[in-house]
Amino acid sequence: MLLLRFREKVIILLCLVGYTETVDWWSMGVILFEMLVGYPPFASETPRETWYKIQNWRKYLVIPHDAKVSIQAVDLIRKLVADPKDRLGVNGVEEIKAHPFFAGINWQKLR
């Protein structure tokens, strides 16, 4: 619960300093990492250390070689957890829906 509250504070802070809705795509990449790998990508012992890793995400976003994660999932995570101008979804959700990770999903039939 502490980590969840910390994440919420980070997202609020990012929004306050001028980030756009594409920060949601960043969050989606972080959550996808956690769901597929089993732990958050920037997990640390203290909130300060976590914040440091988030600020230096290029160095700390490492998908372990022993994680059984598809090439498509790795690519999606890396394209979501990216610089805002390069982030998948910057031109709309259709970019994300078209990613190979979601191949075979009939978006029209989802409710």
N, C-alpha and C positions, 0 to 999 in steps of 0.2 A: 504494500500500500504506500509506503514511503517513496518508493521509486516512481509509482504512478503519480503521486502528488508532485514530485520533483519534475517529472515530464510535463505535467500541466503548467507548472510555473515557467519552464523553459519555453514552451510554446507561446504562452502569454507574453513573456519577455520578448521573444522574437517578433511577435506581431506588433508590439509597441515600438520597436526600433525600425519599423518600416518594411517588414517582410509582408509578402502577399499571401494569397491562399495557396500558393505552391508549397508553402511550408507543410501543408497537409500531405502532399505527396512525399516529402521528406519523412514525415512521421509514418506514412504507410510503408516506406522502405525499411524503417527501423523496426516496425511491428512485424513485417514479413520476415526479416532477419531473425527476430526472436522466436517466431512461430516455427521456422524451419530449422534453425540451429539449436534452439533450446535455451538461449540466454540472450539478454540485450547486448547489442554490439559495443556499447560504451560503458558497460557495467563496471563499477568500482566500489571500493570500500566506503567512500564518502561522497556526498553530493559535489564537493569541490573537485575531487578527482574526476567524477563523471562529467562535470562541466568542462574541465580541461580537455578531456578526450573528445567531447562534442565540438569544442572550438577547433581542435586539431584532428578533425574527422578523417582527413586524407591519410593520416598516419595510422589511425586506430581502427578504421573500418577494414577488418580482416576477416574473411570468411575462411574458417579452418578447412584444411585439406581433407580432414577425416569426416567432415560433415557430409552427409549424403544429400546433397543439394544439387538439383539439375543445373545445367549450363544456363538454361533460360531463366531460372530463379536468380542465379548469381548475376546475370546481366540485368535483370529487372531491378534488383536491389541496388546495384551500382549506378543505374540510371535514375533511380529515385533519390538516393542519398548522393546528391551531386550539387554542384554550384547552381544557384537559382536560374541563371541564364541558360544552363545546359540541361536542367532537370527535365526528365520525361514528364509531360503533363503541362509544361509551361504554355503550350498552345492549345490546351484543352484536354479533357478526359479521353477523347477519342484516341489520342496518342497512346495512352496507357492501355486502353481496351484492345488496341491493335498489336500490342507486344506479343511475341511468340509464347510467353508464359501462359497467356490466356487463350491460346489456340484451342479451338473446339468448343468454346463457350458461346452459346447462343444468347447474346445479350438481350434480344427482343423477348425471350421467354422468361427471363428472370423477373421476379416480383419483389 
